[in-house]
């Protein structure tokens, strides 16, 4: 979470994990290809990084927080829409 996003979310009482990611692209590629893809994107001036790995379905969706794997939160609707009462 970028510091600017964190500051706005803290000020408004929002969870940044529940915001829509307009303009974001998630790409699932073989781990052998991630360096190639990252280099190609960087060559085009696109900031990118590896953010996760695919696991067996039974393991569920998790994220790493402070070195610990925790369940990925779910949200009924976007946090910003909730804030504005949409």
Backbone torsions as a table, in degrees:
resi	resn	phi	psi	omega
1	UNK	NA	123.3	179.9
2	UNK	-64.8	147.6	-179.2
3	UNK	-55.7	-37.7	179.9
4	UNK	-64.7	-41.3	178.2
5	UNK	-65.2	-44.2	179.3
6	UNK	-59.0	-43.3	-178.7
7	UNK	-62.4	-45.0	179.3
8	UNK	-65.1	-45.4	-179.5
9	UNK	-62.4	-42.8	178.4
10	UNK	-61.3	-42.4	-178.3
11	UNK	-66.2	-32.5	-177.0
12	UNK	-100.4	-2.2	-179.3
13	UNK	71.0	37.7	-179.2
14	UNK	-108.0	153.3	173.7
15	UNK	-95.1	115.7	-177.1
16	UNK	-60.8	-22.1	178.5
17	UNK	-71.1	-14.8	-179.1
18	UNK	-100.6	8.2	177.8
19	UNK	-87.2	143.6	174.5
20	UNK	-66.9	154.5	-176.8
21	UNK	-110.6	62.3	179.5
22	UNK	-57.0	131.4	178.9
23	UNK	85.7	-1.8	179.4
24	UNK	-88.2	148.3	176.3
25	UNK	-125.8	123.4	173.0
26	UNK	-105.9	128.2	179.9
27	UNK	-125.7	129.4	176.5
28	UNK	-97.9	117.2	179.7
29	UNK	-131.4	158.4	176.6
30	UNK	-60.8	141.3	-177.2
31	UNK	-58.7	-26.7	177.3
32	UNK	-69.3	-18.3	-176.2
33	UNK	-103.1	-4.2	-173.9
34	UNK	-63.5	-40.6	180.0
35	UNK	-63.8	-38.6	178.8
36	UNK	-63.9	-46.0	179.9
37	UNK	-64.6	-44.6	179.5
38	UNK	-60.6	-41.9	178.7
39	UNK	-64.1	-41.7	179.6
40	UNK	-64.4	-42.7	178.7
41	UNK	-66.0	-43.4	179.0
42	UNK	-61.1	-38.7	179.2
43	UNK	-62.3	-24.6	178.8
44	UNK	-96.2	5.0	179.0
45	UNK	79.9	19.5	-179.5
46	UNK	-100.7	119.6	177.3
47	UNK	-72.4	131.9	-179.1
48	UNK	-152.7	158.5	175.1
49	UNK	-159.3	160.8	174.7
50	UNK	-77.3	129.3	-178.0
51	UNK	-118.6	-2.7	-179.2
52	UNK	-177.7	-177.7	177.6
53	UNK	-137.7	153.2	176.3
54	UNK	-83.0	138.9	179.2
55	UNK	-128.3	178.5	177.5
56	UNK	-63.7	142.8	-177.5
57	UNK	-53.9	-36.1	-178.3
58	UNK	-65.6	-15.7	-179.2
59	UNK	-79.3	-15.7	179.6
60	UNK	74.4	179.3	179.5
61	UNK	-93.5	124.5	-177.4
62	UNK	-135.5	159.3	174.2
63	UNK	-132.6	156.9	-179.1
64	UNK	-94.8	125.4	177.6
65	UNK	-127.8	113.5	179.5
66	UNK	58.2	36.1	178.7
67	UNK	85.2	-3.2	-179.0
68	UNK	-112.2	139.3	175.6
69	UNK	-84.0	125.5	179.7
70	UNK	-128.8	155.6	178.6
71	UNK	-59.3	139.5	176.4
72	UNK	-69.9	128.0	-178.5
73	UNK	-69.9	155.0	175.2
74	UNK	-120.2	154.3	-177.1
75	UNK	-136.1	138.5	178.8
76	UNK	-68.0	-33.0	176.6
77	UNK	-153.1	167.0	-179.4
78	UNK	-55.5	138.8	-178.4
79	UNK	-61.7	-37.1	179.7
80	UNK	-68.8	-40.0	175.7
81	UNK	-62.9	-40.2	177.6
82	UNK	-61.4	-42.1	-179.6
83	UNK	-60.1	-43.4	-178.6
84	UNK	-84.2	0.2	176.1
85	UNK	73.6	28.2	-179.7
86	UNK	-65.7	NA	NA
